[in-house]
């Protein structure tokens, strides 16, 4: 498995698999198979896949650590960009059919409806993460500042879940499931950060002790 993940074919396979939901939506649209509410179907499906890819992106680090599969890091940027791709489609299905591509109407809607405001905030925050996802931007910003910026993905995930929860109103099972999965990933990250911090403190104390004794 690890050998396959280090090949270019793994990236091609996962890229094709990630594009499949979009291909299915295009097929359904051309064949009139989007159901009685095609725009709503497009909005919900693209919104779902945005959250799926956000969670997959966030799960890369825990999975590569827990299962000792460092090769997974090769796909984190790709999955993150697919999250951005699907959120752009989600936004366009709202801006086009719902708002007739009128920015003024959209801004009024953002002001009036909290769930739209939260979703729009998540979309806007995701833009700089997509732009700075390249190696060049990592070098420009520096590793520390780049990591600090990309921690916004957790805020984006939380906003996305809130947006979904406020949208559905009645059947909240799916947004709650997204929320639980996101909470698990956040707790793992906090636990890992706390563990690393304790190790650093112990290492500093050990060095100080060795210096005094020496």
N, C-alpha and C positions, 0 to 999 in steps of 0.2 A: 504493500500500500504506500509506504513512504517513498519507495523508488518511483512509483507512478506519479505521486504528487510533485516530485522534483522535475518531471518532464514537461515539455511544452504542450504535450497532448492533454495533460490534466487541465491546463488553463483553457485550452480550446474547448474541451468537453464542458467545463463549468461555465464558460462564457455562453456557449450554445444553450445549456440548460437554463441559465439565468435569463436569456432572451426569449425563451419559449412562451412565457405568459403573454408577452407583447405580441408575438406571432399569432397566438391563439385569439387574442382580442381583435387583431386586424382581420383574421379569417372570419370571426364571428360578425364583425361589422360589415364586411363585404357581402356576407351571405344572409344578413338580416337575422342573426341568431343571438342578439343581445337581450332578447326578452321584451316585455311590454314597456320597460323604462330603460332604454339603451344608455342614456347619459348617466343615470344613477348607477347603472351596472358598471360603466366605465370608471366612474368616480370611486366607487367602493372597491373595485378590483385593483385599480392602480394604487389606492390608498393602502390596501392590505399588503400589497407587494412591497411598498415603501417600508412598511414596518417590518416585514419579514427580512428584508435585506439589511435594515438597521440592526436587527437582533443578530443576524448571522455575522455581520461585521463585528459587533461587540463580543460575540462568542468565540471569535478566532483566538484571542489571547488566552482565555481560560482553557480552551480545548488543547491548544498547543502546549500549555504548561502541564495540565492534568494528565494528558495522554502521551506526553513527550513526542510531539509531532511538530518540530520547528518549521517544517516545510509549509504548514498552513498559512504562515505569515505572507507568503507569496500572493495569496488571493484576497487579502484584506482590502487593499486599495480597489481592486476590481469590484468586490461586493459593495463597498462604500459608494462607488460611482454608479452602480446599478440602483442603489437606494435613491441617489440623486436623479437618475434617469426616470425612475417611476414616479418620484414626487413631482418632477417637471410635467409629466403626462397628467398626473392628478391635478396639478394646478391649471393646466391648459384646458382640461375638461370642465373646470369651474369658470375660468376666465372667458372661455369661448361661448359655450351653450348657455351658461347661466348669466353672464354679464355682457355678452356681445362684444367682448374685447374692449370694453370701456373701463379705463383705469379709475376714472372718477366714481363710477358706479361701484366698482370693486372696493375702493377705499371707504365709501359710505357703508357698504355691507360689512367690511372689517370692523368699522366703528360700532355698528348696530348689533352684530351677532358675536358673542364671546367665542363660540367654538370656531368661527371663521378666523377671528383675530389670533387665537392660539395656533391654529394650523398655519396661518400665514407667517407667524413669528418663527415657527419651526422651519418652514421653507426658506425664509430669509437667512436664518442662521446656518442652514446647510450649504448655502452658496459659497461662503469663504472656505469651507472645509473641502468642497469639491475642487475649487480653484487651486488650493495649496496642497493638493494630494500628491503632487509630483516630487521627485527627488530634488529637483532644482529649488523648489520652494522650501523643502526641508533644510537645504544648505543656506538659503537666503535668510530664513527666520532663525536658524539655529535649532538644534535638537530640543532644547528645553522649552523655548517659546512655541515651537511647532507642536510639541506634545500638549502644552497648556491649551493652545487653541483647539486642538482636536478632542480635548476632553469635553468640549461643547456637545459632542455627539450624545452624551448622556442626557443633557438638558433637552436636546432635540427629541430624543426618544420619549422623555417624560411628557413634553408638550404634544407629541404625536399621539400618545395614549390618551391624554386628556381630551384632545380634539376629537378622537374617535368615540370616547365615552360620552361626551356631550352631544355628539351627532346622533348616535343611535337611540338614545333616550329610553327605549323599552328593553330590548334584548341586549343586555350588556355583557353577555358571556365572552364574546371574542375580545373586546377591548380589555376586559378583566384578565383574560388569559395572557394577552400581550403585556399587561401591567405586571403580572406575577413573574413572567419570564424576565422582564426588564429589571425587576426588583432583585431577582436572584443574581443576575449579572452585576448589578450595582453592589450588592452585598459581597460578592466574590472579590470585586475590585477593591472595595474598602478593606476587606480582610487581608488581601494580598499586600496592599499599601501599608497597613499597620504592621504586618509581619516583617516587611522589608525595613520599615522604620526602626523596629526593635533590633533587627540584626545590625543596622548601621550604628545605633546607640551602643550596642554591646561591643562592636568592632572598635569604636572610638575609645570606649573605656579600657578595652584590652590594650590598645596602643598607648594610652596614657599611663596605664599601670606598668607596661614594659619599659616605657621611657623613664619613669620614676625609679624603677628597680635597677635599670641600667646605669 
